[in-house]
Amino acid sequence: MFWTDNNNHNHKCAKRDAWDAMTTDRSYRPALSLEEALKELCKNAGTQFDSKIITHLKHSSFQALTQKEV
């Protein structure tokens, strides 16, 4: 059980680190938009990122991030 929980935590940290790297300006490139970053995460779901975590992000958290104030 510990391995599963720890492994899930590691996958979440990798996703967060990648998200931060993609959505902030770097000296070598400007930040990606939230939509572009999500596309990149989805493109690598199942290989670089846990597909279950990306699916959850895509269907819940991301919607809150991208809602525009009216």
N, CA, C and O atoms as a Maestro MAE file, in Angstrom:
{
 s_m_m2io_version
 :::
 2.0.0
}

f_m_ct {
 s_m_title
 :::
 protein
 m_atom[280] {
  # First column is atom index #
  i_m_mmod_type
  r_m_x_coord
  r_m_y_coord
  r_m_z_coord
  i_m_residue_number
  s_m_chain_name
  s_m_pdb_residue_name
  s_m_pdb_atom_name
  i_m_atomic_number
  :::
  1 25 0.825 -1.197 0.000 1 A "MET " " N  " 7
  2 3 0.000 0.000 0.000 1 A "MET " " CA " 6
  3 2 0.868 1.260 0.000 1 A "MET " " C  " 6
  4 15 0.549 2.223 -0.696 1 A "MET " " O  " 8
  5 25 1.947 1.267 0.760 2 A "PHE " " N  " 7
  6 3 2.821 2.433 0.810 2 A "PHE " " CA " 6
  7 2 3.367 2.742 -0.571 2 A "PHE " " C  " 6
  8 15 3.406 3.904 -0.975 2 A "PHE " " O  " 8
  9 25 3.795 1.705 -1.309 3 A "TRP " " N  " 7
  10 3 4.367 1.932 -2.634 3 A "TRP " " CA " 6
  11 2 3.363 2.632 -3.548 3 A "TRP " " C  " 6
  12 15 3.720 3.579 -4.248 3 A "TRP " " O  " 8
  13 25 2.118 2.177 -3.545 4 A "THR " " N  " 7
  14 3 1.092 2.775 -4.397 4 A "THR " " CA " 6
  15 2 0.873 4.231 -4.026 4 A "THR " " C  " 6
  16 15 0.832 5.093 -4.904 4 A "THR " " O  " 8
  17 25 0.732 4.518 -2.733 5 A "ASP " " N  " 7
  18 3 0.508 5.892 -2.300 5 A "ASP " " CA " 6
  19 2 1.709 6.773 -2.637 5 A "ASP " " C  " 6
  20 15 1.547 7.896 -3.112 5 A "ASP " " O  " 8
  21 25 2.898 6.265 -2.392 6 A "ASN " " N  " 7
  22 3 4.111 7.030 -2.663 6 A "ASN " " CA " 6
  23 2 4.280 7.253 -4.167 6 A "ASN " " C  " 6
  24 15 4.647 8.345 -4.600 6 A "ASN " " O  " 8
  25 25 4.014 6.225 -4.948 7 A "ASN " " N  " 7
  26 3 4.134 6.329 -6.393 7 A "ASN " " CA " 6
  27 2 3.141 7.361 -6.932 7 A "ASN " " C  " 6
  28 15 3.498 8.158 -7.799 7 A "ASN " " O  " 8
  29 25 1.913 7.360 -6.437 8 A "ASN " " N  " 7
  30 3 0.904 8.329 -6.853 8 A "ASN " " CA " 6
  31 2 1.361 9.742 -6.497 8 A "ASN " " C  " 6
  32 15 1.203 10.667 -7.294 8 A "ASN " " O  " 8
  33 25 1.921 9.908 -5.317 9 A "HIS " " N  " 7
  34 3 2.435 11.210 -4.891 9 A "HIS " " CA " 6
  35 2 3.541 11.681 -5.834 9 A "HIS " " C  " 6
  36 15 3.580 12.851 -6.216 9 A "HIS " " O  " 8
  37 25 4.430 10.778 -6.204 10 A "ASN " " N  " 7
  38 3 5.525 11.125 -7.119 10 A "ASN " " CA " 6
  39 2 4.995 11.556 -8.480 10 A "ASN " " C  " 6
  40 15 5.508 12.502 -9.077 10 A "ASN " " O  " 8
  41 25 3.965 10.862 -8.977 11 A "HIS " " N  " 7
  42 3 3.374 11.222 -10.262 11 A "HIS " " CA " 6
  43 2 2.733 12.611 -10.189 11 A "HIS " " C  " 6
  44 15 2.846 13.399 -11.127 11 A "HIS " " O  " 8
  45 25 2.067 12.905 -9.081 12 A "LYS " " N  " 7
  46 3 1.443 14.219 -8.915 12 A "LYS " " CA " 6
  47 2 2.514 15.310 -8.866 12 A "LYS " " C  " 6
  48 15 2.343 16.381 -9.449 12 A "LYS " " O  " 8
  49 25 3.608 15.037 -8.176 13 A "CYS " " N  " 7
  50 3 4.699 16.025 -8.095 13 A "CYS " " CA " 6
  51 2 5.320 16.257 -9.469 13 A "CYS " " C  " 6
  52 15 5.642 17.393 -9.816 13 A "CYS " " O  " 8
  53 25 5.489 15.209 -10.243 14 A "ALA " " N  " 7
  54 3 6.048 15.347 -11.590 14 A "ALA " " CA " 6
  55 2 5.131 16.189 -12.467 14 A "ALA " " C  " 6
  56 15 5.596 17.030 -13.236 14 A "ALA " " O  " 8
  57 25 3.833 15.960 -12.347 15 A "LYS " " N  " 7
  58 3 2.867 16.740 -13.120 15 A "LYS " " CA " 6
  59 2 2.910 18.201 -12.711 15 A "LYS " " C  " 6
  60 15 2.900 19.088 -13.564 15 A "LYS " " O  " 8
  61 25 2.957 18.457 -11.405 16 A "ARG " " N  " 7
  62 3 3.014 19.843 -10.914 16 A "ARG " " CA " 6
  63 2 4.293 20.541 -11.378 16 A "ARG " " C  " 6
  64 15 4.257 21.704 -11.780 16 A "ARG " " O  " 8
  65 25 5.399 19.846 -11.324 17 A "ASP " " N  " 7
  66 3 6.672 20.420 -11.748 17 A "ASP " " CA " 6
  67 2 6.644 20.733 -13.242 17 A "ASP " " C  " 6
  68 15 7.100 21.795 -13.666 17 A "ASP " " O  " 8
  69 25 6.114 19.818 -14.029 18 A "ALA " " N  " 7
  70 3 6.018 20.039 -15.469 18 A "ALA " " CA " 6
  71 2 5.072 21.198 -15.769 18 A "ALA " " C  " 6
  72 15 5.360 22.030 -16.630 18 A "ALA " " O  " 8
  73 25 3.942 21.254 -15.059 19 A "TRP " " N  " 7
  74 3 2.973 22.335 -15.242 19 A "TRP " " CA " 6
  75 2 3.634 23.686 -14.963 19 A "TRP " " C  " 6
  76 15 3.480 24.630 -15.738 19 A "TRP " " O  " 8
  77 25 4.357 23.770 -13.871 20 A "ASP " " N  " 7
  78 3 5.044 25.006 -13.514 20 A "ASP " " CA " 6
  79 2 6.071 25.381 -14.574 20 A "ASP " " C  " 6
  80 15 6.171 26.543 -14.967 20 A "ASP " " O  " 8
  81 25 6.827 24.401 -15.031 21 A "ALA " " N  " 7
  82 3 7.850 24.655 -16.042 21 A "ALA " " CA " 6
  83 2 7.234 25.140 -17.351 21 A "ALA " " C  " 6
  84 15 7.803 25.999 -18.024 21 A "ALA " " O  " 8
  85 25 6.083 24.599 -17.712 22 A "MET " " N  " 7
  86 3 5.450 24.978 -18.973 22 A "MET " " CA " 6
  87 2 4.733 26.324 -18.902 22 A "MET " " C  " 6
  88 15 4.666 27.041 -19.900 22 A "MET " " O  " 8
  89 25 4.196 26.674 -17.734 23 A "THR " " N  " 7
  90 3 3.335 27.860 -17.642 23 A "THR " " CA " 6
  91 2 4.035 29.088 -17.070 23 A "THR " " C  " 6
  92 15 3.384 30.096 -16.798 23 A "THR " " O  " 8
  93 25 5.338 29.018 -16.885 24 A "THR " " N  " 7
  94 3 6.093 30.192 -16.450 24 A "THR " " CA " 6
  95 2 7.155 30.520 -17.497 24 A "THR " " C  " 6
  96 15 7.671 29.636 -18.181 24 A "THR " " O  " 8
  97 25 7.463 31.793 -17.604 25 A "ASP " " N  " 7
  98 3 8.496 32.222 -18.541 25 A "ASP " " CA " 6
  99 2 9.843 31.644 -18.137 25 A "ASP " " C  " 6
  100 15 10.178 31.584 -16.954 25 A "ASP " " O  " 8
  101 25 10.596 31.229 -19.117 26 A "ARG " " N  " 7
  102 3 11.962 30.733 -18.938 26 A "ARG " " CA " 6
  103 2 12.896 31.624 -19.739 26 A "ARG " " C  " 6
  104 15 12.459 32.338 -20.642 26 A "ARG " " O  " 8
  105 25 14.158 31.585 -19.418 27 A "SER " " N  " 7
  106 3 15.108 32.430 -20.140 27 A "SER " " CA " 6
  107 2 15.193 32.052 -21.617 27 A "SER " " C  " 6
  108 15 15.577 32.877 -22.446 27 A "SER " " O  " 8
  109 25 14.839 30.817 -21.949 28 A "TYR " " N  " 7
  110 3 14.960 30.318 -23.312 28 A "TYR " " CA " 6
  111 2 13.645 30.264 -24.075 28 A "TYR " " C  " 6
  112 15 13.644 29.946 -25.264 28 A "TYR " " O  " 8
  113 25 12.492 30.574 -23.402 29 A "ARG " " N  " 7
  114 3 11.207 30.582 -24.096 29 A "ARG " " CA " 6
  115 2 10.135 31.198 -23.208 29 A "ARG " " C  " 6
  116 15 10.231 31.149 -21.982 29 A "ARG " " O  " 8
  117 25 9.103 31.785 -23.839 30 A "PRO " " N  " 7
  118 3 7.996 32.332 -23.041 30 A "PRO " " CA " 6
  119 2 7.106 31.208 -22.506 30 A "PRO " " C  " 6
  120 15 7.156 30.077 -22.990 30 A "PRO " " O  " 8
  121 25 6.307 31.530 -21.521 31 A "ALA " " N  " 7
  122 3 5.381 30.553 -20.939 31 A "ALA " " CA " 6
  123 2 4.344 30.109 -21.959 31 A "ALA " " C  " 6
  124 15 3.939 30.881 -22.828 31 A "ALA " " O  " 8
  125 25 3.922 28.862 -21.844 32 A "LEU " " N  " 7
  126 3 2.808 28.372 -22.656 32 A "LEU " " CA " 6
  127 2 1.506 28.857 -22.029 32 A "LEU " " C  " 6
  128 15 1.448 29.112 -20.826 32 A "LEU " " O  " 8
  129 25 0.473 28.981 -22.838 33 A "SER " " N  " 7
  130 3 -0.847 29.279 -22.298 33 A "SER " " CA " 6
  131 2 -1.327 28.055 -21.519 33 A "SER " " C  " 6
  132 15 -0.773 26.966 -21.669 33 A "SER " " O  " 8
  133 25 -2.345 28.230 -20.696 34 A "LEU " " N  " 7
  134 3 -2.888 27.096 -19.938 34 A "LEU " " CA " 6
  135 2 -3.397 26.009 -20.880 34 A "LEU " " C  " 6
  136 15 -3.220 24.819 -20.619 34 A "LEU " " O  " 8
  137 25 -4.024 26.420 -21.968 35 A "GLU " " N  " 7
  138 3 -4.539 25.454 -22.939 35 A "GLU " " CA " 6
  139 2 -3.409 24.672 -23.601 35 A "GLU " " C  " 6
  140 15 -3.515 23.458 -23.779 35 A "GLU " " O  " 8
  141 25 -2.328 25.362 -23.966 36 A "GLU " " N  " 7
  142 3 -1.177 24.692 -24.580 36 A "GLU " " CA " 6
  143 2 -0.517 23.723 -23.597 36 A "GLU " " C  " 6
  144 15 -0.108 22.627 -23.978 36 A "GLU " " O  " 8
  145 25 -0.418 24.131 -22.344 37 A "ALA " " N  " 7
  146 3 0.193 23.265 -21.331 37 A "ALA " " CA " 6
  147 2 -0.646 22.006 -21.117 37 A "ALA " " C  " 6
  148 15 -0.100 20.911 -20.983 37 A "ALA " " O  " 8
  149 25 -1.970 22.161 -21.083 38 A "LEU " " N  " 7
  150 3 -2.836 20.995 -20.924 38 A "LEU " " CA " 6
  151 2 -2.688 20.045 -22.113 38 A "LEU " " C  " 6
  152 15 -2.640 18.828 -21.931 38 A "LEU " " O  " 8
  153 25 -2.615 20.591 -23.320 39 A "LYS " " N  " 7
  154 3 -2.418 19.749 -24.505 39 A "LYS " " CA " 6
  155 2 -1.116 18.953 -24.389 39 A "LYS " " C  " 6
  156 15 -1.067 17.776 -24.747 39 A "LYS " " O  " 8
  157 25 -0.071 19.599 -23.889 40 A "GLU " " N  " 7
  158 3 1.220 18.928 -23.728 40 A "GLU " " CA " 6
  159 2 1.126 17.807 -22.689 40 A "GLU " " C  " 6
  160 15 1.673 16.723 -22.891 40 A "GLU " " O  " 8
  161 25 0.433 18.069 -21.580 41 A "LEU " " N  " 7
  162 3 0.246 17.025 -20.563 41 A "LEU " " CA " 6
  163 2 -0.545 15.854 -21.147 41 A "LEU " " C  " 6
  164 15 -0.193 14.694 -20.932 41 A "LEU " " O  " 8
  165 25 -1.614 16.161 -21.886 42 A "CYS " " N  " 7
  166 3 -2.437 15.109 -22.482 42 A "CYS " " CA " 6
  167 2 -1.655 14.303 -23.515 42 A "CYS " " C  " 6
  168 15 -1.807 13.086 -23.610 42 A "CYS " " O  " 8
  169 25 -0.826 14.990 -24.280 43 A "LYS " " N  " 7
  170 3 -0.012 14.321 -25.296 43 A "LYS " " CA " 6
  171 2 0.913 13.284 -24.666 43 A "LYS " " C  " 6
  172 15 1.195 12.249 -25.270 43 A "LYS " " O  " 8
  173 25 1.382 13.563 -23.454 44 A "ASN " " N  " 7
  174 3 2.326 12.668 -22.781 44 A "ASN " " CA " 6
  175 2 1.692 11.820 -21.682 44 A "ASN " " C  " 6
  176 15 2.396 11.152 -20.925 44 A "ASN " " O  " 8
  177 25 0.360 11.847 -21.597 45 A "ALA " " N  " 7
  178 3 -0.340 11.005 -20.615 45 A "ALA " " CA " 6
  179 2 -0.124 9.540 -20.973 45 A "ALA " " C  " 6
  180 15 -0.238 9.143 -22.132 45 A "ALA " " O  " 8
  181 25 0.185 8.761 -19.969 46 A "GLY " " N  " 7
  182 3 0.423 7.338 -20.194 46 A "GLY " " CA " 6
  183 2 1.881 7.006 -20.450 46 A "GLY " " C  " 6
  184 15 2.278 5.844 -20.373 46 A "GLY " " O  " 8
  185 25 2.683 8.022 -20.756 47 A "THR " " N  " 7
  186 3 4.117 7.784 -20.941 47 A "THR " " CA " 6
  187 2 4.884 8.564 -19.885 47 A "THR " " C  " 6
  188 15 5.433 7.975 -18.953 47 A "THR " " O  " 8
  189 25 4.926 9.885 -20.023 48 A "GLN " " N  " 7
  190 3 5.644 10.713 -19.054 48 A "GLN " " CA " 6
  191 2 4.803 10.974 -17.801 48 A "GLN " " C  " 6
  192 15 5.341 11.106 -16.701 48 A "GLN " " O  " 8
  193 25 3.479 11.047 -17.978 49 A "PHE " " N  " 7
  194 3 2.585 11.367 -16.865 49 A "PHE " " CA " 6
  195 2 1.531 10.283 -16.708 49 A "PHE " " C  " 6
  196 15 1.117 9.655 -17.682 49 A "PHE " " O  " 8
  197 25 1.101 10.071 -15.461 50 A "ASP " " N  " 7
  198 3 0.056 9.103 -15.167 50 A "ASP " " CA " 6
  199 2 -1.244 9.566 -15.825 50 A "ASP " " C  " 6
  200 15 -1.723 10.669 -15.559 50 A "ASP " " O  " 8
  201 25 -1.803 8.725 -16.675 51 A "SER " " N  " 7
  202 3 -2.995 9.110 -17.433 51 A "SER " " CA " 6
  203 2 -4.202 9.368 -16.539 51 A "SER " " C  " 6
  204 15 -5.040 10.204 -16.878 51 A "SER " " O  " 8
  205 25 -4.314 8.678 -15.412 52 A "LYS " " N  " 7
  206 3 -5.438 8.911 -14.500 52 A "LYS " " CA " 6
  207 2 -5.368 10.314 -13.896 52 A "LYS " " C  " 6
  208 15 -6.390 10.985 -13.751 52 A "LYS " " O  " 8
  209 25 -4.178 10.744 -13.551 53 A "ILE " " N  " 7
  210 3 -4.006 12.074 -12.963 53 A "ILE " " CA " 6
  211 2 -4.297 13.147 -14.006 53 A "ILE " " C  " 6
  212 15 -4.933 14.154 -13.694 53 A "ILE " " O  " 8
  213 25 -3.841 12.946 -15.236 54 A "ILE " " N  " 7
  214 3 -4.085 13.921 -16.291 54 A "ILE " " CA " 6
  215 2 -5.573 13.971 -16.626 54 A "ILE " " C  " 6
  216 15 -6.111 15.056 -16.847 54 A "ILE " " O  " 8
  217 25 -6.243 12.837 -16.667 55 A "THR " " N  " 7
  218 3 -7.687 12.811 -16.913 55 A "THR " " CA " 6
  219 2 -8.427 13.581 -15.836 55 A "THR " " C  " 6
  220 15 -9.346 14.345 -16.132 55 A "THR " " O  " 8
  221 25 -8.030 13.383 -14.585 56 A "HIS " " N  " 7
  222 3 -8.665 14.115 -13.485 56 A "HIS " " CA " 6
  223 2 -8.426 15.615 -13.629 56 A "HIS " " C  " 6
  224 15 -9.351 16.407 -13.450 56 A "HIS " " O  " 8
  225 25 -7.224 16.004 -13.945 57 A "LEU " " N  " 7
  226 3 -6.909 17.424 -14.140 57 A "LEU " " CA " 6
  227 2 -7.746 17.993 -15.276 57 A "LEU " " C  " 6
  228 15 -8.312 19.080 -15.164 57 A "LEU " " O  " 8
  229 25 -7.812 17.261 -16.346 58 A "LYS " " N  " 7
  230 3 -8.527 17.717 -17.536 58 A "LYS " " CA " 6
  231 2 -10.018 17.936 -17.258 58 A "LYS " " C  " 6
  232 15 -10.619 18.871 -17.788 58 A "LYS " " O  " 8
  233 25 -10.606 17.079 -16.433 59 A "HIS " " N  " 7
  234 3 -12.048 17.137 -16.215 59 A "HIS " " CA " 6
  235 2 -12.481 17.924 -14.990 59 A "HIS " " C  " 6
  236 15 -13.676 18.159 -14.812 59 A "HIS " " O  " 8
  237 25 -11.558 18.334 -14.150 60 A "SER " " N  " 7
  238 3 -11.997 19.069 -12.958 60 A "SER " " CA " 6
  239 2 -11.164 20.314 -12.706 60 A "SER " " C  " 6
  240 15 -11.647 21.430 -12.895 60 A "SER " " O  " 8
  241 25 -9.952 20.142 -12.295 61 A "SER " " N  " 7
  242 3 -9.116 21.261 -11.883 61 A "SER " " CA " 6
  243 2 -8.866 22.251 -13.004 61 A "SER " " C  " 6
  244 15 -8.890 23.461 -12.775 61 A "SER " " O  " 8
  245 25 -8.627 21.761 -14.208 62 A "PHE " " N  " 7
  246 3 -8.295 22.654 -15.301 62 A "PHE " " CA " 6
  247 2 -9.437 23.603 -15.623 62 A "PHE " " C  " 6
  248 15 -9.200 24.761 -15.968 62 A "PHE " " O  " 8
  249 25 -10.664 23.130 -15.516 63 A "GLN " " N  " 7
  250 3 -11.813 23.993 -15.790 63 A "GLN " " CA " 6
  251 2 -11.821 25.189 -14.849 63 A "GLN " " C  " 6
  252 15 -12.128 26.303 -15.273 63 A "GLN " " O  " 8
  253 25 -11.494 24.980 -13.598 64 A "ALA " " N  " 7
  254 3 -11.450 26.083 -12.633 64 A "ALA " " CA " 6
  255 2 -10.317 27.043 -12.964 64 A "ALA " " C  " 6
  256 15 -10.464 28.251 -12.782 64 A "ALA " " O  " 8
  257 25 -9.205 26.534 -13.442 65 A "LEU " " N  " 7
  258 3 -8.054 27.374 -13.783 65 A "LEU " " CA " 6
  259 2 -8.336 28.290 -14.972 65 A "LEU " " C  " 6
  260 15 -7.831 29.411 -15.038 65 A "LEU " " O  " 8
  261 25 -9.143 27.805 -15.903 66 A "THR " " N  " 7
  262 3 -9.320 28.527 -17.159 66 A "THR " " CA " 6
  263 2 -10.606 29.345 -17.224 66 A "THR " " C  " 6
  264 15 -10.840 30.032 -18.218 66 A "THR " " O  " 8
  265 25 -11.437 29.289 -16.201 67 A "GLN " " N  " 7
  266 3 -12.665 30.080 -16.233 67 A "GLN " " CA " 6
  267 2 -12.332 31.557 -16.197 67 A "GLN " " C  " 6
  268 15 -11.535 32.010 -15.375 67 A "GLN " " O  " 8
  269 25 -12.935 32.283 -17.075 68 A "LYS " " N  " 7
  270 3 -12.680 33.708 -17.187 68 A "LYS " " CA " 6
  271 2 -13.696 34.485 -16.348 68 A "LYS " " C  " 6
  272 15 -14.877 34.140 -16.301 68 A "LYS " " O  " 8
  273 25 -13.218 35.524 -15.698 69 A "GLU " " N  " 7
  274 3 -14.097 36.416 -14.939 69 A "GLU " " CA " 6
  275 2 -14.957 37.200 -15.940 69 A "GLU " " C  " 6
  276 15 -14.467 37.649 -16.976 69 A "GLU " " O  " 8
  277 25 -16.227 37.355 -15.616 70 A "VAL " " N  " 7
  278 3 -17.123 38.114 -16.497 70 A "VAL " " CA " 6
  279 2 -17.362 39.482 -15.923 70 A "VAL " " C  " 6
  280 15 -18.090 40.280 -16.512 70 A "VAL " " O  " 8
  :::
 }
 m_bond[279] {
  # First column is bond index #
  i_m_from
  i_m_to
  i_m_order
  :::
  1 1 2 1
  2 2 3 1
  3 3 4 2
  4 3 5 1
  5 5 6 1
  6 6 7 1
  7 7 8 2
  8 7 9 1
  9 9 10 1
  10 10 11 1
  11 11 12 2
  12 11 13 1
  13 13 14 1
  14 14 15 1
  15 15 16 2
  16 15 17 1
  17 17 18 1
  18 18 19 1
  19 19 20 2
  20 19 21 1
  21 21 22 1
  22 22 23 1
  23 23 24 2
  24 23 25 1
  25 25 26 1
  26 26 27 1
  27 27 28 2
  28 27 29 1
  29 29 30 1
  30 30 31 1
  31 31 32 2
  32 31 33 1
  33 33 34 1
  34 34 35 1
  35 35 36 2
  36 35 37 1
  37 37 38 1
  38 38 39 1
  39 39 40 2
  40 39 41 1
  41 41 42 1
  42 42 43 1
  43 43 44 2
  44 43 45 1
  45 45 46 1
  46 46 47 1
  47 47 48 2
  48 47 49 1
  49 49 50 1
  50 50 51 1
  51 51 52 2
  52 51 53 1
  53 53 54 1
  54 54 55 1
  55 55 56 2
  56 55 57 1
  57 57 58 1
  58 58 59 1
  59 59 60 2
  60 59 61 1
  61 61 62 1
  62 62 63 1
  63 63 64 2
  64 63 65 1
  65 65 66 1
  66 66 67 1
  67 67 68 2
  68 67 69 1
  69 69 70 1
  70 70 71 1
  71 71 72 2
  72 71 73 1
  73 73 74 1
  74 74 75 1
  75 75 76 2
  76 75 77 1
  77 77 78 1
  78 78 79 1
  79 79 80 2
  80 79 81 1
  81 81 82 1
  82 82 83 1
  83 83 84 2
  84 83 85 1
  85 85 86 1
  86 86 87 1
  87 87 88 2
  88 87 89 1
  89 89 90 1
  90 90 91 1
  91 91 92 2
  92 91 93 1
  93 93 94 1
  94 94 95 1
  95 95 96 2
  96 95 97 1
  97 97 98 1
  98 98 99 1
  99 99 100 2
  100 99 101 1
  101 101 102 1
  102 102 103 1
  103 103 104 2
  104 103 105 1
  105 105 106 1
  106 106 107 1
  107 107 108 2
  108 107 109 1
  109 109 110 1
  110 110 111 1
  111 111 112 2
  112 111 113 1
  113 113 114 1
  114 114 115 1
  115 115 116 2
  116 115 117 1
  117 117 118 1
  118 118 119 1
  119 119 120 2
  120 119 121 1
  121 121 122 1
  122 122 123 1
  123 123 124 2
  124 123 125 1
  125 125 126 1
  126 126 127 1
  127 127 128 2
  128 127 129 1
  129 129 130 1
  130 130 131 1
  131 131 132 2
  132 131 133 1
  133 133 134 1
  134 134 135 1
  135 135 136 2
  136 135 137 1
  137 137 138 1
  138 138 139 1
  139 139 140 2
  140 139 141 1
  141 141 142 1
  142 142 143 1
  143 143 144 2
  144 143 145 1
  145 145 146 1
  146 146 147 1
  147 147 148 2
  148 147 149 1
  149 149 150 1
  150 150 151 1
  151 151 152 2
  152 151 153 1
  153 153 154 1
  154 154 155 1
  155 155 156 2
  156 155 157 1
  157 157 158 1
  158 158 159 1
  159 159 160 2
  160 159 161 1
  161 161 162 1
  162 162 163 1
  163 163 164 2
  164 163 165 1
  165 165 166 1
  166 166 167 1
  167 167 168 2
  168 167 169 1
  169 169 170 1
  170 170 171 1
  171 171 172 2
  172 171 173 1
  173 173 174 1
  174 174 175 1
  175 175 176 2
  176 175 177 1
  177 177 178 1
  178 178 179 1
  179 179 180 2
  180 179 181 1
  181 181 182 1
  182 182 183 1
  183 183 184 2
  184 183 185 1
  185 185 186 1
  186 186 187 1
  187 187 188 2
  188 187 189 1
  189 189 190 1
  190 190 191 1
  191 191 192 2
  192 191 193 1
  193 193 194 1
  194 194 195 1
  195 195 196 2
  196 195 197 1
  197 197 198 1
  198 198 199 1
  199 199 200 2
  200 199 201 1
  201 201 202 1
  202 202 203 1
  203 203 204 2
  204 203 205 1
  205 205 206 1
  206 206 207 1
  207 207 208 2
  208 207 209 1
  209 209 210 1
  210 210 211 1
  211 211 212 2
  212 211 213 1
  213 213 214 1
  214 214 215 1
  215 215 216 2
  216 215 217 1
  217 217 218 1
  218 218 219 1
  219 219 220 2
  220 219 221 1
  221 221 222 1
  222 222 223 1
  223 223 224 2
  224 223 225 1
  225 225 226 1
  226 226 227 1
  227 227 228 2
  228 227 229 1
  229 229 230 1
  230 230 231 1
  231 231 232 2
  232 231 233 1
  233 233 234 1
  234 234 235 1
  235 235 236 2
  236 235 237 1
  237 237 238 1
  238 238 239 1
  239 239 240 2
  240 239 241 1
  241 241 242 1
  242 242 243 1
  243 243 244 2
  244 243 245 1
  245 245 246 1
  246 246 247 1
  247 247 248 2
  248 247 249 1
  249 249 250 1
  250 250 251 1
  251 251 252 2
  252 251 253 1
  253 253 254 1
  254 254 255 1
  255 255 256 2
  256 255 257 1
  257 257 258 1
  258 258 259 1
  259 259 260 2
  260 259 261 1
  261 261 262 1
  262 262 263 1
  263 263 264 2
  264 263 265 1
  265 265 266 1
  266 266 267 1
  267 267 268 2
  268 267 269 1
  269 269 270 1
  270 270 271 1
  271 271 272 2
  272 271 273 1
  273 273 274 1
  274 274 275 1
  275 275 276 2
  276 275 277 1
  277 277 278 1
  278 278 279 1
  279 279 280 2
  :::
 }
}
